[in-house]
Amino acid sequence: MFILWVPIWVVFLQRKGLGLTQIGLLEGFAWVLTAALEVPSGAIADRWGRKASIAMGAFLYSVAMFLILAEALSPAFLLGYALWNSSTAFVSGADSALLYDSLKAGGRTSEAPKQNGRYAAIQQASQGIASVVGAALATIDMTLCFTICGLGGLARDRARAHREGATTTRGRR
């Protein structure tokens, strides 16, 4: 939840030439798409696992951060905008289910409310810090807020894939 673009995204889109009506229409479309993806993304989480669903959402989000930098209303931009919000459908629900499943595996389900609260607090603190950092970065170049989020997501995805590959390799020995 270290999302650097939160304090500047409307201004960023306006500087790309979009009006508030266009931004509102894009947001409306994106949120309808996100809602429509909640059930299929939940099925993915159930079929291939919560971690896979979260990884997919993070990867789609990272790709979106680069596509959103394209010319306003171009096909790449529109795809990026659609992925931007809809990628959250792959994370929402899967993250709290993964937390609960992890606690259940350790026989600690009674800690679920406390751990969910801790999780939410960490998310909010991270977002608060990212908003301040993002605002400062935007004074240098607004695209940095999106580029850094995209690179961070791809780095997390590569680290996760490497970690899982190492675990699989160790498991075969």
MITORZA-516297 format. One record per residue (C-alpha): residue in one letter; x, y, z. Coordinates in steps of 0.2 Angstrom, whole numbers, plus 5000, padded with zeros to 4 digits. Example, Ala and Ser with C-alpha at 12.3 -4.5 7.8 and 13.67 -1.06 7.14 Angstrom:
A506249785039;S506849955036;
% end
This chain:
M500050005000;F501550124997;I500550204984;L501450364979;W500250434966;V498750454978;P499050644981;I499350684963;W498350574952;V496950694947;V498150834944;F499250714934;L497750664923;Q497250844921;R499050884915;K498850744902;G497350844895;L495850754903;G494450854911;L493650814927;T492150734918;Q493250624908;I494150574924;G492550534932;L491950434918;L493550334918;E493450304936;G491650244935;F492050124921;A493550064931;W492550034947;V491249944938;L492549834930;T493349804947;A491649754954;A491349634939;L493049554942;E492749514961;V491949344958;P493149284944;S494649344954;G493949254970;A493849094959;I495649114954;A496149134972;D495148974977;R495848874962;W497648934961;G497949004979;R497849164988;K499649204985;A499449174966;S497949294965;I498949424975;A500449404964;M499349424949;G498549584955;A500249654960;F500949614942;L499449684933;Y499549844944;S501449864940;V501049844921;A499649974924;M500850104931;F501850104915;L500350104903;I499550244912;L501050354906;A500550334888;E499650474879;A497950504887;L496550404880;S497650304869;P497350114869;A498850084880;F498250224892;L496450144892;L497149974896;G498250044909;Y496850134917;A495749974917;L497149874925;W497550014937;N495949994947;S495449814942;S497049744948;T496449774966;A495049644963;F496449504963;V497149564980;S495549614990;G494849474999;A496349354995;D497449455007;S496349435022;A495949255017;L497849225016;L498149305033;Y496749195041;D497349035032;S499049065039;L498449095057;K497348935055;A498848835050;G499748885065;G498148855077;R498049045080;T496349085073;S495849175089;E497149315084;A496249355068;P495449515073;K497049575081;Q498049535066;N496849605054;G496849765064;R498749765063;Y498749735045;A497549885042;A498649995053;I500149955043;Q499249985026;Q498650155032;A500350205039;S501150155023;Q499850255013;G500150405024;I501950405022;A501850365003;S500650515001;V501950635008;V503350554998;G502350554982;A501850744984;A503750784986;L504150674971;A502850754961;T503750924963;I505150844953;D504150744940;M502450674942;T502850524932;L504050464945;C502550424957;F501950294944;T503650234938;I504250204955;C502650104960;G502850004944;L504649964947;G504349924965;G502949804960;L503949714947;A505449694959;R504249624972;D503649504959;R505349444954;A505849424972;R504349324975;A504649214960;H506449194965;R505949144983;E504649014977;G505948944964;A507248924978;T505948844989;T505448724975;T507248684971;R507648644989;G506048534990;R506648424976;R508348384984;
% end
